[in-house]
Amino acid sequence: MSRPVSPISMTNAERQAKYRMTHVRVFVGDQITATIRRLAADFDLDEVEVTRELLRFALCNNGWKLGGFPSLHKTAAQISGDVLGDGVE
């Protein structure tokens, strides 16, 4: 049984990889950023909390499957099995 690696014995690259696995950075356009900031101000929340709640809502709302992804102009009916388009089903 392997022992967990302590943070002290990890290299900088290993620490950075571990951090990136647990912390996500999302890049969105200016309009979406402004909307998130406005919602955060309206509800007196942190922008991170608003983003987290929006993602939770989107993942719980299965209606997006019917409408598809507007940026891809694809609906669930048009996607066979290769959802990511990487050749893997």
PDB file with one MODEL, atoms N, CA, C and O in Angstrom:
MODEL        1
ATOM      1  N   MET A   1       0.845  -1.160   0.000  1.00  0.00           N
ATOM      2  CA  MET A   1       0.000   0.000   0.000  1.00  0.00           C
ATOM      3  C   MET A   1       0.897   1.232   0.000  1.00  0.00           C
ATOM      4  O   MET A   1       1.795   1.346   0.835  1.00  0.00           O
ATOM      5  N   SER A   2       0.664   2.142  -0.919  1.00  0.00           N
ATOM      6  CA  SER A   2       1.520   3.317  -0.996  1.00  0.00           C
ATOM      7  C   SER A   2       1.075   4.378   0.011  1.00  0.00           C
ATOM      8  O   SER A   2      -0.112   4.559   0.278  1.00  0.00           O
ATOM      9  N   ARG A   3       2.062   5.060   0.550  1.00  0.00           N
ATOM     10  CA  ARG A   3       1.779   6.113   1.518  1.00  0.00           C
ATOM     11  C   ARG A   3       1.483   7.410   0.776  1.00  0.00           C
ATOM     12  O   ARG A   3       2.039   7.645  -0.296  1.00  0.00           O
ATOM     13  N   PRO A   4       0.612   8.259   1.333  1.00  0.00           N
ATOM     14  CA  PRO A   4       0.370   9.548   0.681  1.00  0.00           C
ATOM     15  C   PRO A   4       1.635  10.398   0.702  1.00  0.00           C
ATOM     16  O   PRO A   4       2.410  10.362   1.657  1.00  0.00           O
ATOM     17  N   VAL A   5       1.823  11.144  -0.345  1.00  0.00           N
ATOM     18  CA  VAL A   5       3.000  11.994  -0.456  1.00  0.00           C
ATOM     19  C   VAL A   5       2.747  13.263   0.335  1.00  0.00           C
ATOM     20  O   VAL A   5       1.723  13.923   0.154  1.00  0.00           O
ATOM     21  N   SER A   6       3.674  13.601   1.207  1.00  0.00           N
ATOM     22  CA  SER A   6       3.499  14.815   1.998  1.00  0.00           C
ATOM     23  C   SER A   6       3.796  16.021   1.119  1.00  0.00           C
ATOM     24  O   SER A   6       4.612  15.931   0.201  1.00  0.00           O
ATOM     25  N   PRO A   7       3.144  17.148   1.387  1.00  0.00           N
ATOM     26  CA  PRO A   7       3.376  18.354   0.584  1.00  0.00           C
ATOM     27  C   PRO A   7       4.833  18.816   0.606  1.00  0.00           C
ATOM     28  O   PRO A   7       5.292  19.468  -0.332  1.00  0.00           O
ATOM     29  N   ILE A   8       5.546  18.486   1.654  1.00  0.00           N
ATOM     30  CA  ILE A   8       6.930  18.918   1.761  1.00  0.00           C
ATOM     31  C   ILE A   8       7.816  18.171   0.758  1.00  0.00           C
ATOM     32  O   ILE A   8       8.751  18.752   0.206  1.00  0.00           O
ATOM     33  N   SER A   9       7.527  16.892   0.520  1.00  0.00           N
ATOM     34  CA  SER A   9       8.372  16.105  -0.373  1.00  0.00           C
ATOM     35  C   SER A   9       7.957  16.209  -1.839  1.00  0.00           C
ATOM     36  O   SER A   9       8.607  15.628  -2.708  1.00  0.00           O
ATOM     37  N   MET A  10       6.877  16.946  -2.123  1.00  0.00           N
ATOM     38  CA  MET A  10       6.435  17.092  -3.507  1.00  0.00           C
ATOM     39  C   MET A  10       7.255  18.177  -4.207  1.00  0.00           C
ATOM     40  O   MET A  10       7.695  19.144  -3.586  1.00  0.00           O
ATOM     41  N   THR A  11       7.448  17.992  -5.506  1.00  0.00           N
ATOM     42  CA  THR A  11       8.128  19.019  -6.291  1.00  0.00           C
ATOM     43  C   THR A  11       7.142  20.153  -6.566  1.00  0.00           C
ATOM     44  O   THR A  11       5.940  20.010  -6.344  1.00  0.00           O
ATOM     45  N   ASN A  12       7.655  21.262  -7.043  1.00  0.00           N
ATOM     46  CA  ASN A  12       6.781  22.391  -7.389  1.00  0.00           C
ATOM     47  C   ASN A  12       5.760  21.989  -8.448  1.00  0.00           C
ATOM     48  O   ASN A  12       4.596  22.381  -8.368  1.00  0.00           O
ATOM     49  N   ALA A  13       6.183  21.217  -9.427  1.00  0.00           N
ATOM     50  CA  ALA A  13       5.266  20.780 -10.484  1.00  0.00           C
ATOM     51  C   ALA A  13       4.163  19.895  -9.924  1.00  0.00           C
ATOM     52  O   ALA A  13       3.010  20.002 -10.342  1.00  0.00           O
ATOM     53  N   GLU A  14       4.505  19.023  -8.981  1.00  0.00           N
ATOM     54  CA  GLU A  14       3.501  18.151  -8.365  1.00  0.00           C
ATOM     55  C   GLU A  14       2.506  18.954  -7.532  1.00  0.00           C
ATOM     56  O   GLU A  14       1.306  18.682  -7.557  1.00  0.00           O
ATOM     57  N   ARG A  15       3.012  19.949  -6.788  1.00  0.00           N
ATOM     58  CA  ARG A  15       2.115  20.809  -6.001  1.00  0.00           C
ATOM     59  C   ARG A  15       1.185  21.602  -6.908  1.00  0.00           C
ATOM     60  O   ARG A  15      -0.002  21.747  -6.620  1.00  0.00           O
ATOM     61  N   GLN A  16       1.729  22.111  -7.999  1.00  0.00           N
ATOM     62  CA  GLN A  16       0.920  22.875  -8.938  1.00  0.00           C
ATOM     63  C   GLN A  16      -0.144  21.993  -9.587  1.00  0.00           C
ATOM     64  O   GLN A  16      -1.286  22.426  -9.742  1.00  0.00           O
ATOM     65  N   ALA A  17       0.204  20.775  -9.966  1.00  0.00           N
ATOM     66  CA  ALA A  17      -0.756  19.852 -10.565  1.00  0.00           C
ATOM     67  C   ALA A  17      -1.858  19.512  -9.565  1.00  0.00           C
ATOM     68  O   ALA A  17      -3.031  19.456  -9.933  1.00  0.00           O
ATOM     69  N   LYS A  18      -1.493  19.285  -8.305  1.00  0.00           N
ATOM     70  CA  LYS A  18      -2.490  18.985  -7.272  1.00  0.00           C
ATOM     71  C   LYS A  18      -3.441  20.167  -7.082  1.00  0.00           C
ATOM     72  O   LYS A  18      -4.653  19.985  -6.967  1.00  0.00           O
ATOM     73  N   TYR A  19      -2.884  21.371  -7.051  1.00  0.00           N
ATOM     74  CA  TYR A  19      -3.712  22.576  -6.889  1.00  0.00           C
ATOM     75  C   TYR A  19      -4.689  22.713  -8.057  1.00  0.00           C
ATOM     76  O   TYR A  19      -5.867  23.001  -7.848  1.00  0.00           O
ATOM     77  N   ARG A  20      -4.210  22.510  -9.273  1.00  0.00           N
ATOM     78  CA  ARG A  20      -5.057  22.661 -10.460  1.00  0.00           C
ATOM     79  C   ARG A  20      -6.151  21.605 -10.542  1.00  0.00           C
ATOM     80  O   ARG A  20      -7.185  21.833 -11.171  1.00  0.00           O
ATOM     81  N   MET A  21      -5.933  20.454  -9.914  1.00  0.00           N
ATOM     82  CA  MET A  21      -6.962  19.409  -9.901  1.00  0.00           C
ATOM     83  C   MET A  21      -8.116  19.780  -8.970  1.00  0.00           C
ATOM     84  O   MET A  21      -9.235  19.303  -9.157  1.00  0.00           O
ATOM     85  N   THR A  22      -7.859  20.619  -7.979  1.00  0.00           N
ATOM     86  CA  THR A  22      -8.899  20.956  -7.009  1.00  0.00           C
ATOM     87  C   THR A  22      -9.442  22.371  -7.181  1.00  0.00           C
ATOM     88  O   THR A  22     -10.479  22.698  -6.603  1.00  0.00           O
ATOM     89  N   HIS A  23      -8.775  23.211  -7.952  1.00  0.00           N
ATOM     90  CA  HIS A  23      -9.209  24.589  -8.160  1.00  0.00           C
ATOM     91  C   HIS A  23      -9.385  24.836  -9.652  1.00  0.00           C
ATOM     92  O   HIS A  23      -8.454  24.645 -10.435  1.00  0.00           O
ATOM     93  N   VAL A  24     -10.572  25.256 -10.036  1.00  0.00           N
ATOM     94  CA  VAL A  24     -10.871  25.453 -11.452  1.00  0.00           C
ATOM     95  C   VAL A  24     -10.902  26.936 -11.771  1.00  0.00           C
ATOM     96  O   VAL A  24     -11.417  27.735 -10.990  1.00  0.00           O
ATOM     97  N   ARG A  25     -10.359  27.294 -12.900  1.00  0.00           N
ATOM     98  CA  ARG A  25     -10.424  28.669 -13.388  1.00  0.00           C
ATOM     99  C   ARG A  25     -11.253  28.651 -14.664  1.00  0.00           C
ATOM    100  O   ARG A  25     -10.965  27.895 -15.592  1.00  0.00           O
ATOM    101  N   VAL A  26     -12.283  29.491 -14.704  1.00  0.00           N
ATOM    102  CA  VAL A  26     -13.179  29.542 -15.850  1.00  0.00           C
ATOM    103  C   VAL A  26     -13.009  30.890 -16.546  1.00  0.00           C
ATOM    104  O   VAL A  26     -13.085  31.938 -15.906  1.00  0.00           O
ATOM    105  N   PHE A  27     -12.782  30.859 -17.832  1.00  0.00           N
ATOM    106  CA  PHE A  27     -12.640  32.080 -18.610  1.00  0.00           C
ATOM    107  C   PHE A  27     -13.910  32.296 -19.415  1.00  0.00           C
ATOM    108  O   PHE A  27     -14.313  31.438 -20.200  1.00  0.00           O
ATOM    109  N   VAL A  28     -14.541  33.454 -19.215  1.00  0.00           N
ATOM    110  CA  VAL A  28     -15.770  33.795 -19.938  1.00  0.00           C
ATOM    111  C   VAL A  28     -15.617  35.204 -20.490  1.00  0.00           C
ATOM    112  O   VAL A  28     -14.690  35.932 -20.137  1.00  0.00           O
ATOM    113  N   GLY A  29     -16.545  35.569 -21.363  1.00  0.00           N
ATOM    114  CA  GLY A  29     -16.482  36.890 -21.973  1.00  0.00           C
ATOM    115  C   GLY A  29     -16.864  38.005 -21.009  1.00  0.00           C
ATOM    116  O   GLY A  29     -17.309  37.761 -19.888  1.00  0.00           O
ATOM    117  N   ASP A  30     -16.678  39.235 -21.478  1.00  0.00           N
ATOM    118  CA  ASP A  30     -16.957  40.413 -20.657  1.00  0.00           C
ATOM    119  C   ASP A  30     -18.425  40.515 -20.254  1.00  0.00           C
ATOM    120  O   ASP A  30     -18.737  40.928 -19.136  1.00  0.00           O
ATOM    121  N   GLN A  31     -19.327  40.140 -21.160  1.00  0.00           N
ATOM    122  CA  GLN A  31     -20.758  40.238 -20.873  1.00  0.00           C
ATOM    123  C   GLN A  31     -21.156  39.273 -19.750  1.00  0.00           C
ATOM    124  O   GLN A  31     -21.917  39.642 -18.855  1.00  0.00           O
ATOM    125  N   ILE A  32     -20.651  38.059 -19.795  1.00  0.00           N
ATOM    126  CA  ILE A  32     -20.971  37.075 -18.755  1.00  0.00           C
ATOM    127  C   ILE A  32     -20.358  37.499 -17.425  1.00  0.00           C
ATOM    128  O   ILE A  32     -20.982  37.363 -16.374  1.00  0.00           O
ATOM    129  N   THR A  33     -19.129  38.015 -17.479  1.00  0.00           N
ATOM    130  CA  THR A  33     -18.475  38.495 -16.262  1.00  0.00           C
ATOM    131  C   THR A  33     -19.276  39.621 -15.629  1.00  0.00           C
ATOM    132  O   THR A  33     -19.452  39.652 -14.411  1.00  0.00           O
ATOM    133  N   ALA A  34     -19.759  40.545 -16.447  1.00  0.00           N
ATOM    134  CA  ALA A  34     -20.563  41.659 -15.935  1.00  0.00           C
ATOM    135  C   ALA A  34     -21.857  41.156 -15.309  1.00  0.00           C
ATOM    136  O   ALA A  34     -22.292  41.665 -14.276  1.00  0.00           O
ATOM    137  N   THR A  35     -22.471  40.155 -15.936  1.00  0.00           N
ATOM    138  CA  THR A  35     -23.706  39.589 -15.392  1.00  0.00           C
ATOM    139  C   THR A  35     -23.456  38.923 -14.049  1.00  0.00           C
ATOM    140  O   THR A  35     -24.239  39.095 -13.115  1.00  0.00           O
ATOM    141  N   ILE A  36     -22.372  38.165 -13.947  1.00  0.00           N
ATOM    142  CA  ILE A  36     -22.036  37.500 -12.681  1.00  0.00           C
ATOM    143  C   ILE A  36     -21.773  38.549 -11.597  1.00  0.00           C
ATOM    144  O   ILE A  36     -22.218  38.389 -10.460  1.00  0.00           O
ATOM    145  N   ARG A  37     -21.062  39.607 -11.940  1.00  0.00           N
ATOM    146  CA  ARG A  37     -20.800  40.677 -10.959  1.00  0.00           C
ATOM    147  C   ARG A  37     -22.096  41.346 -10.512  1.00  0.00           C
ATOM    148  O   ARG A  37     -22.279  41.635  -9.329  1.00  0.00           O
ATOM    149  N   ARG A  38     -22.999  41.592 -11.470  1.00  0.00           N
ATOM    150  CA  ARG A  38     -24.280  42.223 -11.137  1.00  0.00           C
ATOM    151  C   ARG A  38     -25.102  41.325 -10.223  1.00  0.00           C
ATOM    152  O   ARG A  38     -25.681  41.799  -9.245  1.00  0.00           O
ATOM    153  N   LEU A  39     -25.157  40.015 -10.536  1.00  0.00           N
ATOM    154  CA  LEU A  39     -25.896  39.080  -9.693  1.00  0.00           C
ATOM    155  C   LEU A  39     -25.285  39.012  -8.297  1.00  0.00           C
ATOM    156  O   LEU A  39     -26.009  38.945  -7.303  1.00  0.00           O
ATOM    157  N   ALA A  40     -23.971  39.028  -8.220  1.00  0.00           N
ATOM    158  CA  ALA A  40     -23.302  38.991  -6.917  1.00  0.00           C
ATOM    159  C   ALA A  40     -23.665  40.224  -6.095  1.00  0.00           C
ATOM    160  O   ALA A  40     -23.915  40.127  -4.893  1.00  0.00           O
ATOM    161  N   ALA A  41     -23.693  41.369  -6.741  1.00  0.00           N
ATOM    162  CA  ALA A  41     -24.059  42.602  -6.024  1.00  0.00           C
ATOM    163  C   ALA A  41     -25.526  42.581  -5.623  1.00  0.00           C
ATOM    164  O   ALA A  41     -25.874  42.975  -4.509  1.00  0.00           O
ATOM    165  N   ASP A  42     -26.398  42.117  -6.535  1.00  0.00           N
ATOM    166  CA  ASP A  42     -27.839  42.081  -6.252  1.00  0.00           C
ATOM    167  C   ASP A  42     -28.171  41.171  -5.074  1.00  0.00           C
ATOM    168  O   ASP A  42     -29.031  41.495  -4.255  1.00  0.00           O
ATOM    169  N   PHE A  43     -27.485  40.030  -4.993  1.00  0.00           N
ATOM    170  CA  PHE A  43     -27.794  39.050  -3.958  1.00  0.00           C
ATOM    171  C   PHE A  43     -26.816  39.102  -2.780  1.00  0.00           C
ATOM    172  O   PHE A  43     -26.880  38.273  -1.872  1.00  0.00           O
ATOM    173  N   ASP A  44     -25.912  40.085  -2.806  1.00  0.00           N
ATOM    174  CA  ASP A  44     -24.914  40.254  -1.755  1.00  0.00           C
ATOM    175  C   ASP A  44     -24.126  38.955  -1.521  1.00  0.00           C
ATOM    176  O   ASP A  44     -23.988  38.479  -0.395  1.00  0.00           O
ATOM    177  N   LEU A  45     -23.620  38.409  -2.625  1.00  0.00           N
ATOM    178  CA  LEU A  45     -22.832  37.182  -2.590  1.00  0.00           C
ATOM    179  C   LEU A  45     -21.475  37.433  -3.232  1.00  0.00           C
ATOM    180  O   LEU A  45     -21.260  38.445  -3.898  1.00  0.00           O
ATOM    181  N   ASP A  46     -20.581  36.505  -3.020  1.00  0.00           N
ATOM    182  CA  ASP A  46     -19.285  36.516  -3.665  1.00  0.00           C
ATOM    183  C   ASP A  46     -19.471  36.033  -5.111  1.00  0.00           C
ATOM    184  O   ASP A  46     -20.365  35.230  -5.380  1.00  0.00           O
ATOM    185  N   GLU A  47     -18.644  36.511  -6.035  1.00  0.00           N
ATOM    186  CA  GLU A  47     -18.738  36.080  -7.434  1.00  0.00           C
ATOM    187  C   GLU A  47     -18.526  34.579  -7.576  1.00  0.00           C
ATOM    188  O   GLU A  47     -19.122  33.947  -8.449  1.00  0.00           O
ATOM    189  N   VAL A  48     -17.685  34.006  -6.727  1.00  0.00           N
ATOM    190  CA  VAL A  48     -17.442  32.564  -6.762  1.00  0.00           C
ATOM    191  C   VAL A  48     -18.725  31.808  -6.398  1.00  0.00           C
ATOM    192  O   VAL A  48     -19.057  30.802  -7.024  1.00  0.00           O
ATOM    193  N   GLU A  49     -19.436  32.295  -5.391  1.00  0.00           N
ATOM    194  CA  GLU A  49     -20.684  31.646  -4.983  1.00  0.00           C
ATOM    195  C   GLU A  49     -21.727  31.708  -6.101  1.00  0.00           C
ATOM    196  O   GLU A  49     -22.428  30.727  -6.352  1.00  0.00           O
ATOM    197  N   VAL A  50     -21.829  32.854  -6.768  1.00  0.00           N
ATOM    198  CA  VAL A  50     -22.776  32.998  -7.878  1.00  0.00           C
ATOM    199  C   VAL A  50     -22.424  32.028  -8.995  1.00  0.00           C
ATOM    200  O   VAL A  50     -23.300  31.342  -9.521  1.00  0.00           O
ATOM    201  N   THR A  51     -21.143  31.965  -9.362  1.00  0.00           N
ATOM    202  CA  THR A  51     -20.708  31.057 -10.423  1.00  0.00           C
ATOM    203  C   THR A  51     -20.996  29.609 -10.059  1.00  0.00           C
ATOM    204  O   THR A  51     -21.463  28.840 -10.898  1.00  0.00           O
ATOM    205  N   ARG A  52     -20.722  29.231  -8.813  1.00  0.00           N
ATOM    206  CA  ARG A  52     -20.978  27.867  -8.347  1.00  0.00           C
ATOM    207  C   ARG A  52     -22.469  27.538  -8.440  1.00  0.00           C
ATOM    208  O   ARG A  52     -22.840  26.457  -8.899  1.00  0.00           O
ATOM    209  N   GLU A  53     -23.322  28.465  -8.004  1.00  0.00           N
ATOM    210  CA  GLU A  53     -24.770  28.226  -8.052  1.00  0.00           C
ATOM    211  C   GLU A  53     -25.280  28.152  -9.487  1.00  0.00           C
ATOM    212  O   GLU A  53     -26.160  27.347  -9.792  1.00  0.00           O
ATOM    213  N   LEU A  54     -24.735  28.986 -10.368  1.00  0.00           N
ATOM    214  CA  LEU A  54     -25.143  28.927 -11.777  1.00  0.00           C
ATOM    215  C   LEU A  54     -24.764  27.588 -12.405  1.00  0.00           C
ATOM    216  O   LEU A  54     -25.539  27.014 -13.170  1.00  0.00           O
ATOM    217  N   LEU A  55     -23.577  27.097 -12.084  1.00  0.00           N
ATOM    218  CA  LEU A  55     -23.160  25.790 -12.604  1.00  0.00           C
ATOM    219  C   LEU A  55     -24.034  24.671 -12.048  1.00  0.00           C
ATOM    220  O   LEU A  55     -24.433  23.765 -12.779  1.00  0.00           O
ATOM    221  N   ARG A  56     -24.328  24.739 -10.754  1.00  0.00           N
ATOM    222  CA  ARG A  56     -25.211  23.721 -10.164  1.00  0.00           C
ATOM    223  C   ARG A  56     -26.566  23.716 -10.847  1.00  0.00           C
ATOM    224  O   ARG A  56     -27.101  22.656 -11.174  1.00  0.00           O
ATOM    225  N   PHE A  57     -27.124  24.907 -11.064  1.00  0.00           N
ATOM    226  CA  PHE A  57     -28.417  25.008 -11.722  1.00  0.00           C
ATOM    227  C   PHE A  57     -28.348  24.418 -13.124  1.00  0.00           C
ATOM    228  O   PHE A  57     -29.221  23.645 -13.519  1.00  0.00           O
ATOM    229  N   ALA A  58     -27.317  24.779 -13.871  1.00  0.00           N
ATOM    230  CA  ALA A  58     -27.184  24.280 -15.240  1.00  0.00           C
ATOM    231  C   ALA A  58     -27.061  22.764 -15.276  1.00  0.00           C
ATOM    232  O   ALA A  58     -27.632  22.114 -16.152  1.00  0.00           O
ATOM    233  N   LEU A  59     -26.316  22.195 -14.327  1.00  0.00           N
ATOM    234  CA  LEU A  59     -26.128  20.748 -14.318  1.00  0.00           C
ATOM    235  C   LEU A  59     -27.374  20.001 -13.846  1.00  0.00           C
ATOM    236  O   LEU A  59     -27.592  18.850 -14.226  1.00  0.00           O
ATOM    237  N   CYS A  60     -28.187  20.651 -13.023  1.00  0.00           N
ATOM    238  CA  CYS A  60     -29.424  20.020 -12.551  1.00  0.00           C
ATOM    239  C   CYS A  60     -30.570  20.187 -13.543  1.00  0.00           C
ATOM    240  O   CYS A  60     -31.537  19.425 -13.514  1.00  0.00           O
ATOM    241  N   ASN A  61     -30.465  21.172 -14.412  1.00  0.00           N
ATOM    242  CA  ASN A  61     -31.524  21.465 -15.365  1.00  0.00           C
ATOM    243  C   ASN A  61     -31.257  20.692 -16.651  1.00  0.00           C
ATOM    244  O   ASN A  61     -30.382  21.064 -17.433  1.00  0.00           O
ATOM    245  N   ASN A  62     -32.002  19.631 -16.865  1.00  0.00           N
ATOM    246  CA  ASN A  62     -31.764  18.789 -18.031  1.00  0.00           C
ATOM    247  C   ASN A  62     -32.350  19.364 -19.314  1.00  0.00           C
ATOM    248  O   ASN A  62     -32.207  18.751 -20.372  1.00  0.00           O
ATOM    249  N   GLY A  63     -33.003  20.518 -19.255  1.00  0.00           N
ATOM    250  CA  GLY A  63     -33.563  21.143 -20.442  1.00  0.00           C
ATOM    251  C   GLY A  63     -32.502  21.536 -21.455  1.00  0.00           C
ATOM    252  O   GLY A  63     -32.797  21.638 -22.645  1.00  0.00           O
ATOM    253  N   TRP A  64     -31.262  21.760 -21.000  1.00  0.00           N
ATOM    254  CA  TRP A  64     -30.211  22.145 -21.935  1.00  0.00           C
ATOM    255  C   TRP A  64     -29.927  21.042 -22.936  1.00  0.00           C
ATOM    256  O   TRP A  64     -29.442  21.311 -24.034  1.00  0.00           O
ATOM    257  N   LYS A  65     -30.226  19.789 -22.568  1.00  0.00           N
ATOM    258  CA  LYS A  65     -29.993  18.681 -23.496  1.00  0.00           C
ATOM    259  C   LYS A  65     -30.893  18.787 -24.723  1.00  0.00           C
ATOM    260  O   LYS A  65     -30.495  18.419 -25.829  1.00  0.00           O
ATOM    261  N   LEU A  66     -32.107  19.292 -24.520  1.00  0.00           N
ATOM    262  CA  LEU A  66     -33.029  19.453 -25.643  1.00  0.00           C
ATOM    263  C   LEU A  66     -32.616  20.602 -26.540  1.00  0.00           C
ATOM    264  O   LEU A  66     -32.729  20.516 -27.762  1.00  0.00           O
ATOM    265  N   GLY A  67     -32.138  21.677 -25.935  1.00  0.00           N
ATOM    266  CA  GLY A  67     -31.737  22.846 -26.706  1.00  0.00           C
ATOM    267  C   GLY A  67     -30.337  22.758 -27.260  1.00  0.00           C
ATOM    268  O   GLY A  67     -29.993  23.465 -28.207  1.00  0.00           O
ATOM    269  N   GLY A  68     -29.530  21.899 -26.680  1.00  0.00           N
ATOM    270  CA  GLY A  68     -28.156  21.745 -27.138  1.00  0.00           C
ATOM    271  C   GLY A  68     -27.279  22.887 -26.681  1.00  0.00           C
ATOM    272  O   GLY A  68     -27.650  23.663 -25.800  1.00  0.00           O
ATOM    273  N   PHE A  69     -26.129  22.981 -27.280  1.00  0.00           N
ATOM    274  CA  PHE A  69     -25.183  24.051 -26.986  1.00  0.00           C
ATOM    275  C   PHE A  69     -25.251  25.057 -28.133  1.00  0.00           C
ATOM    276  O   PHE A  69     -24.851  24.743 -29.254  1.00  0.00           O
ATOM    277  N   PRO A  70     -25.752  26.260 -27.864  1.00  0.00           N
ATOM    278  CA  PRO A  70     -25.898  27.245 -28.938  1.00  0.00           C
ATOM    279  C   PRO A  70     -24.601  27.547 -29.666  1.00  0.00           C
ATOM    280  O   PRO A  70     -24.620  27.783 -30.874  1.00  0.00           O
ATOM    281  N   SER A  71     -23.475  27.547 -28.964  1.00  0.00           N
ATOM    282  CA  SER A  71     -22.211  27.866 -29.614  1.00  0.00           C
ATOM    283  C   SER A  71     -21.783  26.777 -30.598  1.00  0.00           C
ATOM    284  O   SER A  71     -21.022  27.038 -31.530  1.00  0.00           O
ATOM    285  N   LEU A  72     -22.274  25.563 -30.385  1.00  0.00           N
ATOM    286  CA  LEU A  72     -21.924  24.458 -31.282  1.00  0.00           C
ATOM    287  C   LEU A  72     -23.000  24.193 -32.321  1.00  0.00           C
ATOM    288  O   LEU A  72     -22.769  23.467 -33.288  1.00  0.00           O
ATOM    289  N   HIS A  73     -24.176  24.780 -32.126  1.00  0.00           N
ATOM    290  CA  HIS A  73     -25.330  24.560 -32.993  1.00  0.00           C
ATOM    291  C   HIS A  73     -25.644  23.074 -33.128  1.00  0.00           C
ATOM    292  O   HIS A  73     -25.979  22.593 -34.210  1.00  0.00           O
ATOM    293  N   LYS A  74     -25.531  22.362 -32.024  1.00  0.00           N
ATOM    294  CA  LYS A  74     -25.842  20.943 -32.003  1.00  0.00           C
ATOM    295  C   LYS A  74     -26.823  20.672 -30.884  1.00  0.00           C
ATOM    296  O   LYS A  74     -26.736  21.272 -29.812  1.00  0.00           O
ATOM    297  N   THR A  75     -27.754  19.769 -31.131  1.00  0.00           N
ATOM    298  CA  THR A  75     -28.660  19.323 -30.085  1.00  0.00           C
ATOM    299  C   THR A  75     -28.317  17.887 -29.744  1.00  0.00           C
ATOM    300  O   THR A  75     -27.517  17.253 -30.432  1.00  0.00           O
ATOM    301  N   ALA A  76     -28.915  17.380 -28.694  1.00  0.00           N
ATOM    302  CA  ALA A  76     -28.640  16.002 -28.278  1.00  0.00           C
ATOM    303  C   ALA A  76     -29.020  15.018 -29.375  1.00  0.00           C
ATOM    304  O   ALA A  76     -28.374  13.980 -29.522  1.00  0.00           O
ATOM    305  N   ALA A  77     -30.044  15.323 -30.137  1.00  0.00           N
ATOM    306  CA  ALA A  77     -30.482  14.425 -31.207  1.00  0.00           C
ATOM    307  C   ALA A  77     -29.448  14.350 -32.324  1.00  0.00           C
ATOM    308  O   ALA A  77     -29.390  13.346 -33.035  1.00  0.00           O
ATOM    309  N   GLN A  78     -28.636  15.382 -32.494  1.00  0.00           N
ATOM    310  CA  GLN A  78     -27.639  15.394 -33.562  1.00  0.00           C
ATOM    311  C   GLN A  78     -26.326  14.744 -33.151  1.00  0.00           C
ATOM    312  O   GLN A  78     -25.479  14.450 -33.995  1.00  0.00           O
ATOM    313  N   ILE A  79     -26.161  14.523 -31.860  1.00  0.00           N
ATOM    314  CA  ILE A  79     -24.915  13.943 -31.367  1.00  0.00           C
ATOM    315  C   ILE A  79     -25.090  12.441 -31.245  1.00  0.00           C
ATOM    316  O   ILE A  79     -25.983  11.969 -30.541  1.00  0.00           O
ATOM    317  N   SER A  80     -24.235  11.686 -31.934  1.00  0.00           N
ATOM    318  CA  SER A  80     -24.364  10.232 -31.903  1.00  0.00           C
ATOM    319  C   SER A  80     -23.868   9.669 -30.584  1.00  0.00           C
ATOM    320  O   SER A  80     -24.681   9.284 -29.744  1.00  0.00           O
ATOM    321  N   GLY A  81     -22.592   9.610 -30.380  1.00  0.00           N
ATOM    322  CA  GLY A  81     -22.040   9.091 -29.140  1.00  0.00           C
ATOM    323  C   GLY A  81     -20.759   9.820 -28.807  1.00  0.00           C
ATOM    324  O   GLY A  81     -20.266   9.764 -27.680  1.00  0.00           O
ATOM    325  N   ASP A  82     -20.228  10.501 -29.802  1.00  0.00           N
ATOM    326  CA  ASP A  82     -18.970  11.208 -29.647  1.00  0.00           C
ATOM    327  C   ASP A  82     -19.261  12.634 -29.198  1.00  0.00           C
ATOM    328  O   ASP A  82     -19.222  13.563 -30.005  1.00  0.00           O
ATOM    329  N   VAL A  83     -19.553  12.805 -27.918  1.00  0.00           N
ATOM    330  CA  VAL A  83     -19.994  14.082 -27.386  1.00  0.00           C
ATOM    331  C   VAL A  83     -18.903  15.144 -27.490  1.00  0.00           C
ATOM    332  O   VAL A  83     -19.196  16.298 -27.801  1.00  0.00           O
ATOM    333  N   LEU A  84     -17.665  14.776 -27.238  1.00  0.00           N
ATOM    334  CA  LEU A  84     -16.583  15.742 -27.227  1.00  0.00           C
ATOM    335  C   LEU A  84     -15.969  15.959 -28.614  1.00  0.00           C
ATOM    336  O   LEU A  84     -15.175  16.882 -28.798  1.00  0.00           O
ATOM    337  N   GLY A  85     -16.327  15.120 -29.587  1.00  0.00           N
ATOM    338  CA  GLY A  85     -15.764  15.263 -30.904  1.00  0.00           C
ATOM    339  C   GLY A  85     -14.306  14.845 -30.990  1.00  0.00           C
ATOM    340  O   GLY A  85     -13.572  15.278 -31.878  1.00  0.00           O
ATOM    341  N   ASP A  86     -13.900  14.003 -30.060  1.00  0.00           N
ATOM    342  CA  ASP A  86     -12.499  13.576 -30.038  1.00  0.00           C
ATOM    343  C   ASP A  86     -12.303  12.155 -30.557  1.00  0.00           C
ATOM    344  O   ASP A  86     -11.218  11.587 -30.431  1.00  0.00           O
ATOM    345  N   GLY A  87     -13.351  11.586 -31.136  1.00  0.00           N
ATOM    346  CA  GLY A  87     -13.249  10.248 -31.680  1.00  0.00           C
ATOM    347  C   GLY A  87     -13.497   9.141 -30.667  1.00  0.00           C
ATOM    348  O   GLY A  87     -13.498   7.965 -31.032  1.00  0.00           O
ATOM    349  N   VAL A  88     -13.704   9.490 -29.413  1.00  0.00           N
ATOM    350  CA  VAL A  88     -13.956   8.507 -28.359  1.00  0.00           C
ATOM    351  C   VAL A  88     -15.428   8.558 -27.993  1.00  0.00           C
ATOM    352  O   VAL A  88     -15.967   9.624 -27.696  1.00  0.00           O
ATOM    353  N   GLU A  89     -16.075   7.400 -28.015  1.00  0.00           N
ATOM    354  CA  GLU A  89     -17.502   7.375 -27.657  1.00  0.00           C
ATOM    355  C   GLU A  89     -17.700   6.985 -26.243  1.00  0.00           C
ATOM    356  O   GLU A  89     -18.836   6.914 -25.775  1.00  0.00           O
TER     357      GLU A  89
ENDMDL
END
